[in-house]
Amino acid sequence: MGRQGNSSARGTASGSSSVRKPSAAVYRRRRMVVGGALLLVIALVAGGFALAAAFTGGSQKASSTQPSSTETASNPAASPSAAPTPSAAPSATPSPTAPATPTCNQNLVTVSAATDKPAYGPGENPLLTLKVTNGGTVPCEVNIGTSQMEFLVTSGSDRIFSSKDCQASSEDLVKVIAPGASETANFPWSRNRSADGCKAVAAAPGGGGAYYIFTAKLGSRASPKAVFQLN
């Protein structure tokens, strides 16, 4: 009995020695391995964040230095080519305005009277001609319309005929006359009498070799007398 108790006691002792706790050195080694692994994980995580930050920063710098096509299209002012270029207006050279032609100085205008023949037989009608000449040195305007002209026939103190007595209308006709040039107007006279206001006149000019005087008038200017004979 006493041996069996001893053997069981030894067996118990030997069993207790087989489940012995790890030594302090083993614990230290395990802690070092775990700590190194933890540091490696932290380093990998930190490196990943740093790489991601570097990539993001590079993308932001690239995008900030170069505008995208969307920004350029939505903001025309960002691109000089987007603004419309105003077309240059053609420069029109104004043509020089020609100076207005002056009115002729009445003192330099000459009015003359003439007939186509010096004497007329029975049934022949005289052709009276008024002639106006520019006696100045520059071209000028002269009104030779019916409002200014008059063909007057007299015999002594007897007023025989005036083109104004039965004139249907009074019109202006302005002509530019060069220096030394002339303008003429003709009036065929029917050898009749007339009165102011176109009153009826029964008498007719006499024939038989009587002399008559034709005076041409233009405005305030009157011509020298032109003498002709009616037979």
Backbone bond lengths (Angstrom), bond angles and torsions (degrees), N, CA, C in turn:
res aa  C-N    CA-C-N  psi(-1)  N-CA   C-N-CA  omega(-1)  CA-C   N-CA-C  phi
1 M - - - 1.432 - - 1.491 111.29 -
2 G 1.254 116.33 -41.35 1.447 119.72 179.73 1.501 112.34 -65.62
3 R 1.323 122.78 -28.62 1.467 124.09 -179.99 1.518 111.77 -76.15
4 Q 1.323 110.71 -38.24 1.448 112.54 179.14 1.506 110.16 -64.61
5 G 1.286 118.16 -38.41 1.476 118.55 178.53 1.487 111.15 -64.92
6 N 1.214 119.65 -34.00 1.471 121.50 -179.51 1.508 109.86 -70.39
7 S 1.404 113.68 -43.43 1.448 116.20 -178.60 1.513 111.71 -64.40
8 S 1.306 115.74 -37.72 1.492 117.12 177.75 1.483 111.65 -68.13
9 A 1.274 113.00 -31.43 1.473 115.78 177.80 1.493 110.73 -68.38
10 R 1.342 115.44 -37.92 1.471 118.48 179.54 1.513 109.95 -69.95
11 G 1.356 112.73 -38.84 1.468 114.21 179.53 1.501 110.56 -62.65
12 T 1.294 117.24 -38.51 1.451 119.77 177.69 1.496 111.72 -65.08
13 A 1.292 115.96 -37.78 1.475 119.38 179.81 1.491 111.15 -67.96
14 S 1.372 112.96 -43.50 1.467 114.76 -179.62 1.518 111.76 -67.33
15 G 1.322 118.21 -32.42 1.476 119.49 177.42 1.498 111.96 -67.01
16 S 1.284 115.16 -37.08 1.452 117.53 178.78 1.493 112.58 -67.93
17 S 1.328 118.51 -28.28 1.468 120.69 179.17 1.508 111.79 -75.54
18 S 1.362 118.55 -22.97 1.469 119.96 -179.17 1.508 113.14 -75.53
19 V 1.297 123.43 -17.80 1.471 126.53 178.89 1.508 110.56 -109.53
20 R 1.254 114.27 42.48 1.477 120.27 -176.56 1.518 109.76 -70.64
21 K 1.311 118.41 140.72 1.476 124.75 178.35 1.515 110.33 -68.35
22 P 1.392 116.20 149.67 1.473 118.81 178.49 1.522 109.73 -65.80
23 S 1.274 112.31 152.09 1.468 118.45 -178.75 1.519 110.15 -74.56
24 A 1.328 117.01 171.37 1.488 122.61 179.06 1.506 111.39 -65.58
25 A 1.319 118.32 -30.14 1.467 120.58 179.85 1.510 111.31 -66.52
26 V 1.380 112.89 -38.94 1.460 116.82 179.15 1.517 110.24 -64.45
27 Y 1.305 117.76 -42.18 1.464 121.10 177.39 1.521 111.53 -60.09
28 R 1.275 116.92 -39.98 1.470 119.75 -179.22 1.530 110.42 -65.96
29 R 1.362 115.00 -41.08 1.462 117.37 179.75 1.528 111.21 -63.99
30 R 1.345 115.03 -41.95 1.467 118.84 179.37 1.532 111.09 -62.35
31 R 1.344 114.27 -42.70 1.480 117.13 178.96 1.539 111.01 -61.73
32 M 1.325 116.84 -39.12 1.466 120.59 -178.69 1.527 110.50 -65.35
33 V 1.358 115.38 -41.14 1.475 118.56 179.54 1.515 111.00 -64.55
34 V 1.352 115.39 -46.81 1.466 118.96 179.52 1.526 111.35 -62.92
35 G 1.343 115.63 -43.43 1.487 118.27 179.34 1.511 112.29 -63.02
36 G 1.364 115.81 -39.25 1.489 116.98 178.50 1.499 112.17 -64.76
37 A 1.366 115.38 -40.68 1.466 118.15 178.27 1.518 111.24 -62.80
38 L 1.331 114.96 -40.18 1.475 118.33 179.13 1.512 111.60 -63.97
39 L 1.331 116.85 -41.81 1.475 120.21 178.00 1.528 111.06 -62.92
40 L 1.364 115.47 -38.57 1.463 118.65 178.88 1.513 111.23 -63.25
41 V 1.334 116.60 -43.14 1.471 120.28 178.29 1.520 111.03 -61.99
42 I 1.365 115.40 -43.86 1.474 118.71 179.69 1.530 110.61 -62.03
43 A 1.349 115.50 -40.86 1.469 119.15 -179.45 1.517 111.05 -64.83
44 L 1.362 115.08 -41.33 1.466 117.37 178.87 1.525 111.88 -64.15
45 V 1.333 115.42 -41.72 1.469 118.87 179.31 1.522 110.78 -64.13
46 A 1.356 116.21 -44.61 1.473 119.79 -180.00 1.516 110.91 -64.25
47 G 1.320 116.23 -38.84 1.472 118.92 178.36 1.503 111.92 -65.31
48 G 1.326 115.48 -38.58 1.468 118.26 178.13 1.507 112.13 -63.71
49 F 1.349 116.70 -43.16 1.470 119.68 177.23 1.522 110.92 -61.72
50 A 1.344 115.96 -43.35 1.470 118.34 -179.34 1.511 111.47 -63.13
51 L 1.338 117.49 -40.45 1.461 120.75 179.12 1.515 111.68 -65.67
52 A 1.339 114.09 -41.69 1.470 117.54 178.46 1.508 111.70 -64.61
53 A 1.363 115.97 -39.89 1.469 119.12 178.90 1.509 111.16 -65.44
54 A 1.347 116.48 -40.59 1.464 119.00 179.13 1.508 111.11 -64.60
55 F 1.325 117.89 -40.70 1.458 120.52 179.13 1.521 112.09 -65.55
56 T 1.340 114.99 -41.82 1.471 119.17 179.26 1.512 111.16 -65.98
57 G 1.318 117.57 -41.53 1.473 120.21 179.15 1.500 112.21 -64.28
58 G 1.356 115.82 -39.95 1.465 117.96 178.17 1.498 111.85 -64.76
59 S 1.363 115.98 -37.48 1.468 118.65 178.30 1.507 111.05 -66.69
60 Q 1.363 116.68 -39.70 1.464 119.32 179.23 1.523 110.70 -65.15
61 K 1.349 117.53 -40.97 1.465 119.09 178.88 1.512 110.90 -64.20
62 A 1.323 116.01 -41.98 1.460 118.56 -179.70 1.506 111.48 -64.51
63 S 1.337 117.07 -39.45 1.456 119.90 -179.50 1.505 111.94 -73.82
64 S 1.347 117.81 -28.21 1.465 119.46 -179.59 1.508 112.01 -78.35
65 T 1.341 117.54 -30.04 1.459 119.46 -179.75 1.512 112.36 -82.89
66 Q 1.307 119.64 -22.84 1.455 122.18 -177.76 1.519 109.65 -125.23
67 P 1.390 119.32 109.55 1.466 119.87 -179.82 1.507 110.17 -65.23
68 S 1.305 114.08 142.60 1.457 119.38 178.91 1.512 109.80 -74.61
69 S 1.326 113.89 162.31 1.465 118.80 179.54 1.509 111.19 -65.25
70 T 1.334 117.50 -27.23 1.467 120.19 178.50 1.519 110.58 -67.88
71 E 1.347 117.04 -40.98 1.469 119.81 178.14 1.515 110.57 -64.93
72 T 1.315 117.07 -41.28 1.464 120.60 -179.28 1.520 111.09 -64.56
73 A 1.329 116.39 -39.03 1.463 118.54 -178.57 1.505 111.63 -72.88
74 S 1.371 116.80 -36.01 1.459 118.93 -177.91 1.508 112.96 -81.37
75 N 1.337 117.08 -18.59 1.467 120.48 -179.02 1.510 108.66 -124.97
76 P 1.317 118.84 87.78 1.472 120.63 -176.60 1.506 112.75 -59.87
77 A 1.337 118.59 -26.19 1.464 119.96 -177.40 1.506 111.52 -69.31
78 A 1.374 118.37 -20.01 1.452 120.43 -178.49 1.512 111.27 -71.28
79 S 1.300 118.81 -21.45 1.455 122.17 -179.00 1.512 109.74 -115.56
80 P 1.338 118.42 126.31 1.480 119.41 179.87 1.510 113.02 -61.03
81 S 1.350 117.08 -30.20 1.461 118.86 -179.00 1.505 113.13 -72.81
82 A 1.369 117.09 -16.20 1.462 119.39 -179.10 1.512 112.06 -74.24
83 A 1.345 117.55 -27.29 1.459 119.99 -178.65 1.512 109.78 -74.79
84 P 1.342 119.14 134.25 1.472 120.76 179.44 1.507 111.15 -66.63
85 T 1.312 115.26 134.71 1.460 120.73 179.28 1.516 109.14 -89.26
86 P 1.341 118.51 117.64 1.472 119.47 -179.91 1.513 110.73 -66.48
87 S 1.320 115.33 132.07 1.459 119.36 179.11 1.514 109.81 -74.68
88 A 1.303 113.75 139.55 1.462 118.71 -178.71 1.519 109.91 -69.30
89 A 1.336 116.21 127.51 1.463 120.66 179.75 1.513 109.40 -71.63
90 P 1.328 117.54 134.30 1.467 118.45 179.23 1.508 110.48 -63.91
91 S 1.309 114.86 133.60 1.460 119.76 -178.91 1.513 108.57 -84.24
92 A 1.314 114.63 114.26 1.463 120.02 179.89 1.522 108.93 -90.79
93 T 1.303 115.19 122.10 1.455 119.71 178.41 1.521 109.08 -81.03
94 P 1.330 117.20 114.78 1.463 118.22 -178.44 1.515 110.96 -64.11
95 S 1.315 114.61 132.63 1.461 118.73 178.68 1.517 109.29 -73.82
96 P 1.305 116.74 139.87 1.461 118.77 -179.26 1.519 111.22 -63.62
97 T 1.305 115.86 135.35 1.455 120.99 -179.56 1.522 109.65 -80.50
98 A 1.322 113.77 126.42 1.457 118.06 179.74 1.530 110.09 -69.26
99 P 1.319 116.69 136.29 1.464 118.17 179.78 1.518 111.31 -63.63
100 A 1.312 115.94 144.25 1.465 120.90 -179.65 1.524 110.22 -65.76
101 T 1.346 114.52 140.35 1.467 119.06 178.63 1.521 109.39 -72.70
102 P 1.329 117.73 127.75 1.464 119.18 -178.40 1.520 111.82 -73.71
103 T 1.311 114.59 159.35 1.469 120.77 173.25 1.520 108.59 -77.32
104 C 1.311 114.02 140.30 1.463 118.20 -177.56 1.525 111.77 -62.64
105 N 1.292 114.57 138.96 1.468 120.99 172.85 1.529 107.93 -68.36
106 Q 1.345 117.32 122.44 1.463 121.23 -176.92 1.522 112.50 -59.23
107 N 1.321 115.64 -28.25 1.471 118.12 179.20 1.523 111.93 -71.72
108 L 1.358 116.64 -17.06 1.461 120.32 -179.51 1.526 112.07 -104.79
109 V 1.339 116.42 4.82 1.461 121.04 178.50 1.522 108.78 -99.56
110 T 1.331 115.23 129.30 1.463 120.96 179.49 1.521 109.78 -109.53
111 V 1.351 117.32 129.66 1.464 122.75 177.93 1.528 107.36 -113.88
112 S 1.320 114.82 129.77 1.474 119.12 179.96 1.524 109.52 -130.29
113 A 1.330 117.36 158.71 1.468 124.33 -178.54 1.517 108.95 -125.02
114 A 1.345 115.29 144.87 1.466 119.57 179.25 1.524 109.09 -155.15
115 T 1.333 116.03 158.32 1.459 123.00 173.63 1.521 108.37 -119.72
116 D 1.325 116.56 157.59 1.459 118.74 -177.12 1.531 112.26 -76.30
117 K 1.361 116.37 -16.24 1.470 119.89 177.12 1.529 108.59 -144.38
118 P 1.295 117.76 153.32 1.468 119.18 177.47 1.521 113.33 -79.11
119 A 1.333 116.91 -21.64 1.464 120.40 -178.79 1.532 108.71 -148.96
120 Y 1.379 113.78 149.30 1.456 119.16 -176.05 1.531 109.22 -130.01
121 G 1.320 113.67 135.86 1.460 118.43 177.38 1.513 109.99 -81.29
122 P 1.336 116.46 176.01 1.471 120.68 179.38 1.536 110.63 -59.14
123 G 1.331 116.13 132.57 1.475 121.40 -179.65 1.524 114.23 86.27
124 E 1.334 118.43 -7.10 1.463 120.04 177.64 1.526 110.45 -91.89
125 N 1.308 116.46 132.19 1.464 120.67 -179.96 1.530 110.78 -101.54
126 P 1.301 116.52 131.02 1.470 119.84 179.61 1.537 111.40 -68.94
127 L 1.324 116.23 146.70 1.465 122.44 171.87 1.523 107.20 -105.84
128 L 1.335 115.27 112.13 1.467 121.44 -178.54 1.534 109.39 -91.17
129 T 1.324 116.43 134.24 1.471 121.76 -177.21 1.515 110.72 -124.32
130 L 1.353 115.05 126.86 1.468 122.23 173.60 1.531 106.98 -102.57
131 K 1.330 115.86 133.36 1.465 120.82 -178.88 1.521 109.06 -128.76
132 V 1.358 115.97 129.22 1.466 120.92 178.07 1.529 107.90 -119.69
133 T 1.333 115.94 132.49 1.461 122.44 -175.22 1.520 110.16 -125.06
134 N 1.341 115.13 137.03 1.464 120.99 176.00 1.521 108.57 -85.66
135 G 1.322 115.84 110.39 1.461 120.54 179.95 1.516 112.82 -91.44
136 G 1.348 118.57 6.56 1.457 121.08 -179.82 1.518 112.30 -87.03
137 T 1.355 114.96 -170.95 1.461 121.16 -177.01 1.534 112.67 -107.99
138 V 1.326 117.79 -1.76 1.473 121.33 179.56 1.524 108.83 -131.46
139 P 1.335 117.65 154.75 1.462 119.19 175.03 1.525 110.19 -62.64
140 C 1.315 115.70 144.79 1.464 119.67 179.97 1.516 109.38 -150.77
141 E 1.339 115.49 165.14 1.457 122.34 -176.96 1.523 110.90 -96.46
142 V 1.339 113.96 139.30 1.468 121.37 176.59 1.528 108.15 -133.31
143 N 1.329 115.83 133.39 1.456 121.09 176.12 1.525 107.99 -87.49
144 I 1.336 114.57 109.49 1.471 118.56 179.82 1.532 109.72 -113.04
145 G 1.316 117.16 30.04 1.446 121.14 177.65 1.522 111.59 -77.44
146 T 1.341 115.14 173.47 1.465 120.30 -179.85 1.528 111.97 -66.93
147 S 1.329 116.82 -15.79 1.470 119.21 176.72 1.526 111.62 -70.05
148 Q 1.334 116.92 -19.05 1.467 121.01 -177.29 1.531 113.00 -111.79
149 M 1.333 117.17 -25.31 1.467 119.58 -173.04 1.536 112.37 -88.03
150 E 1.326 113.42 150.82 1.472 120.24 172.30 1.525 108.91 -149.40
151 F 1.356 114.32 133.38 1.472 121.45 174.97 1.534 106.22 -108.68
152 L 1.297 115.87 112.58 1.472 121.24 -173.09 1.533 110.07 -117.44
153 V 1.334 114.47 129.34 1.474 120.43 177.79 1.521 108.26 -118.43
154 T 1.311 115.42 129.13 1.478 121.17 179.65 1.530 109.20 -132.88
155 S 1.313 112.11 165.40 1.460 118.81 173.50 1.518 106.92 -141.08
156 G 1.329 117.59 99.79 1.457 121.31 -172.40 1.520 107.66 66.10
157 S 1.341 116.36 -124.56 1.465 121.80 178.58 1.534 111.93 -92.62
158 D 1.321 116.19 -1.60 1.460 120.32 -177.94 1.549 109.69 -85.03
159 R 1.323 115.13 121.53 1.481 120.76 177.12 1.531 106.06 -84.59
160 I 1.339 115.95 110.39 1.450 120.88 -174.68 1.534 112.04 -87.91
161 F 1.324 115.51 -51.08 1.465 118.90 -173.11 1.531 110.76 -152.19
162 S 1.356 115.65 146.12 1.474 122.56 171.51 1.528 108.19 -140.46
163 S 1.328 115.85 134.63 1.460 120.48 179.50 1.533 112.39 -66.72
164 K 1.323 117.83 -16.48 1.455 121.09 -179.85 1.533 113.14 -83.46
165 D 1.329 117.36 -17.13 1.465 118.59 -174.85 1.533 112.24 -62.62
166 C 1.293 117.92 -44.77 1.465 121.47 -177.73 1.538 111.73 -118.66
167 Q 1.311 115.40 30.55 1.477 119.57 -178.56 1.529 110.07 -68.67
168 A 1.321 117.06 125.94 1.470 121.33 -175.74 1.527 111.92 -70.25
169 S 1.334 117.93 -39.50 1.464 121.27 -179.07 1.518 109.46 -145.97
170 S 1.318 114.51 156.48 1.465 121.39 179.36 1.522 107.69 -118.18
171 E 1.342 117.07 112.78 1.456 121.80 -174.70 1.521 111.27 -126.66
172 D 1.353 114.11 154.52 1.463 120.58 175.79 1.526 108.91 -96.62
173 L 1.313 116.23 146.12 1.455 122.88 175.45 1.530 107.59 -145.46
174 V 1.339 114.84 100.37 1.466 120.09 -176.49 1.515 109.03 -90.90
175 K 1.315 115.71 129.87 1.455 122.99 179.11 1.523 109.34 -124.55
176 V 1.350 115.02 142.13 1.466 120.36 173.37 1.523 107.31 -92.57
177 I 1.315 115.29 122.01 1.466 120.80 -177.09 1.518 108.64 -112.83
178 A 1.319 116.22 126.19 1.464 121.43 178.52 1.522 110.52 -71.56
179 P 1.321 118.63 160.43 1.467 120.93 178.73 1.532 111.44 -57.81
180 G 1.317 116.27 127.60 1.458 121.55 179.86 1.511 114.47 81.49
181 A 1.344 118.63 -7.24 1.466 121.80 -179.02 1.520 110.44 -88.71
182 S 1.334 115.05 168.14 1.467 120.70 -175.80 1.519 110.74 -136.16
183 E 1.327 115.57 158.74 1.460 124.38 170.62 1.527 106.87 -127.02
184 T 1.344 116.16 141.61 1.465 120.00 -178.31 1.522 111.22 -125.59
185 A 1.336 115.38 155.19 1.466 122.73 175.47 1.517 107.34 -138.18
186 N 1.332 115.45 135.65 1.463 120.65 -177.46 1.524 110.85 -111.71
187 F 1.352 114.79 147.64 1.458 120.38 178.61 1.527 108.63 -140.24
188 P 1.341 116.90 114.82 1.470 118.37 177.04 1.541 110.29 -80.82
189 W 1.314 115.64 120.96 1.471 119.79 -177.76 1.521 109.35 -95.02
190 S 1.332 116.37 132.49 1.458 121.37 -175.84 1.529 113.15 -89.51
191 R 1.312 117.83 15.38 1.465 123.32 179.56 1.537 110.65 60.72
192 N 1.317 116.19 39.86 1.463 121.46 179.26 1.510 110.12 -114.84
193 R 1.343 114.17 161.56 1.455 119.84 172.90 1.524 109.26 -92.21
194 S 1.334 115.72 157.50 1.464 121.33 174.64 1.515 108.56 -142.83
195 A 1.348 115.59 162.63 1.463 120.67 178.30 1.521 107.87 -135.37
196 D 1.315 114.71 157.69 1.464 120.89 -179.88 1.538 109.87 -57.00
197 G 1.323 116.71 134.42 1.459 120.82 -177.67 1.508 112.84 80.29
198 C 1.333 117.36 9.73 1.464 123.87 177.95 1.539 111.33 61.12
199 K 1.323 114.32 38.65 1.472 118.66 175.91 1.518 109.57 -70.46
200 A 1.288 115.51 149.03 1.456 120.14 -179.36 1.517 110.68 -68.86
201 V 1.342 116.01 136.83 1.463 122.28 179.58 1.537 106.77 -129.36
202 A 1.330 116.23 122.21 1.467 120.21 -176.32 1.517 112.44 -80.95
203 A 1.323 117.87 -35.52 1.466 121.59 -175.83 1.520 110.24 -72.88
204 A 1.312 115.91 154.75 1.469 122.58 178.10 1.519 108.76 -123.04
205 P 1.323 117.32 156.60 1.464 119.27 178.68 1.524 109.87 -59.54
206 G 1.276 115.59 144.13 1.478 119.85 179.50 1.515 111.19 -78.89
207 G 1.325 115.12 156.34 1.460 120.98 176.74 1.522 108.43 -108.46
208 G 1.276 113.45 -138.31 1.461 118.02 176.25 1.513 112.57 71.71
209 G 1.338 118.27 27.99 1.466 119.76 176.44 1.508 113.68 86.98
210 A 1.325 118.24 18.28 1.468 120.05 179.08 1.537 109.36 -73.18
211 Y 1.325 113.54 149.54 1.477 120.28 179.91 1.530 109.66 -101.11
212 Y 1.327 113.13 144.16 1.470 120.09 -179.90 1.538 108.86 -131.32
213 I 1.316 112.91 159.47 1.480 119.95 -178.04 1.537 109.09 -119.53
214 F 1.292 113.99 127.42 1.468 119.87 175.40 1.536 108.98 -106.84
215 T 1.349 115.48 126.53 1.473 121.96 177.20 1.532 108.24 -121.22
216 A 1.332 114.95 125.91 1.469 120.64 176.61 1.525 109.14 -96.51
217 K 1.343 115.90 135.20 1.463 120.99 179.51 1.537 110.27 -126.09
218 L 1.334 114.85 142.27 1.462 121.80 175.10 1.523 107.35 -137.48
219 G 1.326 114.53 103.95 1.455 118.29 -174.88 1.520 110.09 64.13
220 S 1.323 114.69 -125.78 1.474 119.65 178.90 1.518 112.71 -89.27
221 R 1.335 116.99 -2.99 1.469 120.53 -178.48 1.521 109.92 -92.68
222 A 1.332 116.91 137.51 1.471 123.47 178.86 1.522 108.76 -126.07
223 S 1.307 115.07 145.21 1.460 120.62 -177.60 1.529 111.09 -86.22
224 P 1.318 116.75 163.86 1.472 119.15 167.46 1.529 109.59 -63.96
225 K 1.306 117.34 161.77 1.461 122.26 -175.24 1.524 111.15 -75.69
226 A 1.339 113.41 138.39 1.466 120.01 174.67 1.538 106.85 -113.08
227 V 1.328 117.20 120.31 1.467 121.87 -174.33 1.540 109.36 -99.69
228 F 1.332 115.57 136.66 1.456 120.16 176.65 1.535 107.94 -143.25
229 Q 1.322 116.76 167.35 1.470 122.43 -173.91 1.521 110.22 -123.50
230 L 1.368 114.17 137.39 1.458 120.75 174.90 1.539 108.97 -111.32
231 N 1.322 115.99 128.45 1.449 120.17 178.43 1.524 110.71 -107.22
